[in-house]
Amino acid sequence: MKNIQAIKVGNVVNISIDGKLHKKNCGASQEADELFRLVLRAKDNPTEENLKSIRMYLNERTRIALMAGLEADSETGEVYLAGFHTPIPDTLVEVIKEYHENGYPLHPIINFWKLLMLNPDTRIRTVLFDFISTHDFSLTDSGYMVVYKAVDYKQKQDNDLLEFVTNKYLHVKKQWGCSANKYMVYRNDEGELDITKVVTAEGWDENEKGVEFLGKLGDLNAKLDILSEESETVYTDMHTHSMQIKLGVPVQQERKACDADFRRDCSNGLHVGATKYVENFAGRDGVILVCLVNPANVVAVPDYDHSKMRVCEYFPIALATYEDRKIDIIEQTYFENDYSVYEESELAKMIDKIRREEKPIERAINCPAEETRPMSELQKIIETRLVDLS
């Protein structure tokens, strides 16, 4: 039988539960009255449900957790996803509270946390959501981060015409609201591409004007879409120009070769980031890829530059342009489902490693601490994610 004692003085409620003292300075008399009534009810009938109601009032984080279907440690105030023991960082708890109170869909946030729980770096688990919420990152329903990567061409498939047509097609359709076939694409005698209205082009003499008509904008866009599907453009990194990057193929570097030291401004690892990163590294003529990053694969969030981070894997899904501080996707043939299929295969490999009593994720260079969580926790996280993906 629980020994519960309490006294209310103004808006302050002092409570003793089995000799442990709790003090709650309520913001209003109504809140104090409600808490005191809950204590009196628990004193008369000390069920676990009545005691839980008191804990909700005594600890805001516990209240948030119980409201959102999470779990909380009443002693430490740490909040967990139900059934797990990896503490959710404060910022993420507040976001879960906001989403719950407003009836927003929670699954992108919960899926993000399930993936982040797999990250072996405690610091990354703590700071990553702060980092992405401060800048223009977004999350997919599966919990992946949408990031950007500045690259160069390694193998180009008539991309000058392809990029020009796709860009102009989007501009005409979105900005001008016109039919793309009202415009003719032409190349002048200096090799530059441009468009003009078809009715204007009909009055031009190609030889006299020094131009070559290539076709109507809408027709060319449809034709080039087919050609781009049949050919494959290969990109490379802007630093070493040694990597081979393709849409729909994960780009990877061994985690043990990546530097987890957040104090290093530029070090080993794959660099991706926000639009500020693209602005600084892509330049006027740079190529921009839209990529997905699994939070488990983030290696370092440097303190020096909040526009980029180091990862050991990213998944390019689209080609984009950056103009007037805005990114526009001009070619997307891969989506998060394509990455989910790959992720499912990798998770199955991790389970096999755990069953062989091996660590499922490598430790990066300068990672501040070894993984201290039991393998049973990691196995449960992986198995839950596999169920979600199936």
Secondary structure by P-SEA (a helix, b strand, c coil): cccccccccccbbbbbcccbbbbbbcccaaaaaaaaaaaaaaaacccaaaaaaaaaaacaaaaaaaaacccccccccccccccccccccaaaaaaaaaaaaacccaaaaaaaaaaaaacccccccccaaaaaaaccccccccccccbbbbbbbccccaaaaaaaaaaaaaaaacccccccccbbbbcccccccccccaaaaaacccccccccccccaaaaaaaaaaaaaabbbbbbbcccccccccccbbbbccccccccccccccccccccccaaaaaacccccbbbbbbccccccccccccccccbbbbcbbbbcccccccccccccccccccaaaaaaaaaaaaaaaaaaaaaccccccccccccccccccaaaaaaaaaaaaaaac
